[in-house]
Amino acid sequence: MTALSNLPHPDDLRRREVVEAAAGLLAEDGPAGLTLRRVAASAGGSTQLVYTLFGGKAGLADALYAEGFVRLADLTTRSLSNAPPPGDPDRVVACGRAYCDFARGDSALFSLMFGRAIPGFTPRRETRRAGRDATMGQLVRTVAECQAEGTLVSDDAERVAHVCWATAHGVASLLVAGLLPDDDHALTTMLRTPVLAHLPGGATWPS
């Protein structure tokens, strides 16, 4: 029997429904679709529901921002589960691939997270920190595993991860804008470039 304390709170379930509804409208109609009336109607409630759960549009946008990082973190986790064992530099590339896949598959959320899709919106500091920890944190740990195995050489896993993240972000942004060909080999080459600089001397890319 499930303990009552383990059951989701009704407000948590409703928050989830509203966030999913808002994410759907954002994907379909862009930021213009994120009126409180439309979001509430899509979630089967009233605008008062959105105010009660999120305090208004700014709170809803913050929840959408957080949702984007949850989805990116989940996609990265799945990508790593299909990657070579820990310590293989291709796991770093797998993180970059997940980043690009997320950007292409959920471009509206990607724009909200990293652009100015909603004019005037600034995520709360704690929301931004949590999103960074959930995503950048995975990349830092992946680089650190390679350092421990001696497959990457650096005394600063976070610095290497930052360069890899910046590369993935640039590639993803250009892909979403249609300014790069959607070519798998070219994508791999670009995502490997910052990693190559940290292979041990004389080492070649693992086959």
N, C-alpha and C positions, 0 to 999 in steps of 0.2 A: 504494500500500500504506500502511496506517495504521501509524505508528510506535508501538511498544509503549508509549512514554512518554506517548502521547496517549490510550491506552485508559483508561476509568474503572477505578479501583481497586475490587476486589470489595467491600470494606467500604463504599465510597461507594454502590454499587448497593444493598447491603443496608440501609444507612441510609435511602436513598430509599424502599425498599419498606416499611420499618417506619414511617416518618413518614406515608406514604400510608395505610397500614393504620390508624394511630392517628387520622389526620384523618377517615377514614371512620367509625370507631367513635364519635368525638366528635360527628360530624354526626348519626349514627343514634340514639345513646343518651345523648348528653351526657357530662359528666365521669364519670358512674358507669360508662361503658363503657371507661374508660381504665385497666383493671387490666392489669398487666404480662402476666398469663397470657392474657387475651383479645387483647391487642395482638400478642403473640408468635404465638399460634395463627393470627390473621388474616394475619400475615406469613409463615406457614409455618415457624416456628422455635420455639425454646424461650425461656423467660424469661432464660436465660443469655445468649442473643443480645442481648436488650435491655440487660442489664447490661454486656455487652462493648462494645456500640456507644455507649451513652449514659450508663453509670454508674448507671442507675436511673431512677425515675420523674421526678425533678426534671430530669435531663438530657433525657429524652424531652419533657417539657413545654416546656423551653427550645427544643428543636428544632421543636416545633409552633408556638410563638410566632414563631420566625423564619420558618417556612413561611407563616404568615399574612401577614407583611409581604412575602414574595416574591410571593405571589398578588396582594396589593393593588397592589404596584408593577407587576406584569405587566398587570393590568387597567387601571391608569392609563396605562401606555404605549400600550395598544391604544386607549384612549379618545382620547388625544392624537393618535394616528395618523389618526383619523377627524374630528378637530376642524379649525377654520379654521387658516390659516397662523400661524406664530409671530408674536407681537405683538398678536394679537386677544384681547381680554379674555374671549371665550367659551371660550378654552382653560383659563382659570382655573376657569370653571364646569364644564368637562369633567372636571377633576380632582375636583371635588366630586361630580359625578355618578358617577364611578368609585367613589368612597368609599362612596356610598349603595348602589350596585349590589353592591359587595362585601359590605356589611353585611347586605343582604337575601338575597344568594345563599349566603353562608357565615356565617350568624349565630352558629354555635357557635364558629368560630375568632375571629370578631369579639369575642365575649364573653370568650374566653381572652386576647386581645390587650389589651383595654381594660377588662375587668371583673375579677371575682374568680371566674371559672368553676372554677378549681382551687384550693381552699382552701390557703393557706400558700405558694402558688407565687409566686416573684418572679423575673422574668427576669434573667439576668446583665447587668451594665452594658454590656458590649460588644455583647451581642445586641440590647439596647434601642437602643443608638446606631446600630448597623448598620441596624436596621429603620427608624428615624427618617430616617437619611440617604437610604435607598432610596425613601422615600415623600414625606416632607416636602421632601426635596431636589428632587424633581421639581417640586413646587409652587413652591418658591422660584425655581427657574430659569424657570418659566413666567411668574411675576410679573415677574422681571427682564427677560425678553424684551419684555414690554409696556412696562416703563419705558423701555427702549432705543428703542422705537418711538414713545414719547410718548403711548401710548394709556392708560396709567395714570400717575398723578402721585403719587410718594412717594419719599422718600430712603432708605427702608428696606424692601427687598423681603421680608426675613424677617419683619418685623413684620406686613406685609400678609398674607403667607402664613399666619402663625399665626392671624390673625383668620378667614381663609377656612377654614382647617382646623378651627378650633373651631366655626364655623358648620356645616360639613359633618358634623362629628361629632355635634353636637346633633341635626341633622335625621335623620341615619342612626339614631341611638339611638332617637329617637321613632318612626321608621318600623318598626324591628324590634320595638318594644314595642306596635305597633298603635295608637299615640296620634296619628298623623298620617294623613290620607287619602293613598292612593297615587295622587296626581294629578300628572301630568307638568308642567302649567303652574305649579301651586303650587310644585313642587319647584324649577323653574327660577327662579322669582321669589325664593324664599328663598336659593338659592345665589348669585344675582346681588347680593343686598342689600349684602354687605360690599364688593363690587367697585365698586358704583355710587359709593361715597364717594370713590373715587380716580380717577374719570374726569376728564379735563381740564374746566375751567370752561366751562359751557354745552354740553358734549358730551352727546349722547344715546347710548343703547346701539346699537352697530353692528348693522345689519340683516343 
